[in-house]
Amino acid sequence: MGTNTHFPDPSVVREELIQKYPAKVAKKRSKSIIINDPQIIPEVQANVRTVPGIITQRGCSYAGCKGVVLGPTRDIVNIVHGPIGCSFYAWMTRRNQTRTESLMDANYIPYCFSTDMQEENVVFGGEKKLKQAIQEAYDLFHPKSIAIFSTCPVGLIGDDVHAASKEMREKFGDCNVFGFSCEGYRGVSQSAGHHIANNGVFKHMVGRDNTPSEGKFKLNLLGEYNIGGDAFEIERIFEKAGLTLISSFSGNSTVKQLENAHTADLNVIQCHRSINYMGDMMETKYGIPWMKVSFVGAESSAKSLRKIAEYFGDEELKARVEAVIAEEMPKVKAIIDEILPRTTGKTAMLFVGGSRAHHYQDLFTELGMTTVAAGYEFAHRDDYEGRDVLPNIKIDADSKNIEELKVLPDPELYNPRKTDAELEALKEKGLEINGYSGMMQQMTKKSLVVDDLSHYESEKLIEIYKPDIFCAGIKEKYVVQKMGVPLKQLHSYDYGGPYTGFEGAVNFYKDIDRMVNNPVWKLIKAPWQKTEATNGKNKGLEASYVTQ
Ligand code: CFM
């Protein structure tokens, strides 16, 4: 990729971002603000604690475990052991959708289950209340599974959610009750919660149902959570291509699907950050290789389908995949051809989560737009620099907090789906088997990569680059829009979606076209444009909360 010359000098930008910080903070932040070079791929400081006092975009470990990984499975009763606020803010806000097969099927996603911990429970212990809540949920719903999620006070007072779960599981006999030590403070961000959730799902769910699955080309879709209906679109494409989805982890999934997932012959991973542990563990225990894919973007979707067909190596499947692409692409092209002249040359910034800041760059590329700066909230170095850096990542005290499961090949079920030689041959064909090359190799030289962007830095970036669109979440949305820049929520998609696959790409093109070409943004004066309000001595407002 060539150098985009209209960028401001990124080293000057970097200096400006850290200039107002105290020396120690500036030193720390500068390691997370990197000028990209896709040829060299510089090191990014990531997955470290946020400096106290800095307004971060991050969430907590409980959010990553309960909300992200377990939340989208519709027939698990997810009980939050903690004060009600932890449940309220995790209730239906992520827009993860689900579709039952019949009206009689269980769907607990719209419910909010909480032990509503009170001061008395914090002082005298909450296990009794937890067991009562589990009993009540069981009596009311008779679910297949009940999962318990620990919030911060649970860890502080030492309630044993695992013992309580075990006791109730044994008591019921027909309901799989298990707990997660995913207290908010377990790690530096929600990323810790992903790991804890992966461990729990692997230990307590995957492999419980050995019923042989049917289908010629069986796969699991990992790291797809059906936000705004994304998984529905991927399911549509898989079905059309003749691929059998055994389980998704975990968008639009059920307990049964997750328990039977080890019967698939391939795991494809979309969001590497939240679920790569599962891919590795399933490979070790069952011999199922994993492969990085992305269904964000029409081109990426076509590429991912071809990769899957190549993996299975079946000529008929390859032909069917080509037929699907040939049928879907013209519809996409008709729309993009009309929109492209209006979006080409515009700029975007993406600061979101642990994978979308990468994947959505493909959609912007399809729109002829340039990503001038991007970063994740909570990803690790491998999500930026590629998995090759894994052996060089320092394990600090915060990472040691999270259990690494010791996984061994299953004595009966381990069955390598491909030989080493076959895997090597696939890698030679360009398939990222058990690999991920990260965000930076795809970004333009001299674009800016910022990990765990602070609120102050986001305002500074907007002030300097004046991007045509900023992608982040609800916490940033209205602050950014008051600066005259439209903000697309890439967590919840605002009210839109799906954005995956072919139909999703079209939805995205249309939404972005409407946003970047809406004249309303020009009517808003950003704080730095209101210099006349100052008395002539000041050079005008900078990032808006910095007092002059
Ligand atoms: Fe993966 Fe996600 Fe993301 Fe994520 Fe998330 Fe999300 Fe996200 Mo919000 S699992 S890392 S923890 S793709 S909830 S569906 S949008 S921050 S970029």
Boltz pocket constraint, residues with backbone or C-beta under 6 A from the ligand:
constraints:
  - pocket:
      binder: B
      contacts: [[A, 64], [A, 68], [A, 94], [A, 190], [A, 223], [A, 225], [A, 227], [A, 271], [A, 272], [A, 273], [A, 274], [A, 352], [A, 353], [A, 354], [A, 355], [A, 356], [A, 357], [A, 490], [A, 491], [A, 492]]
      max_distance: 6.0
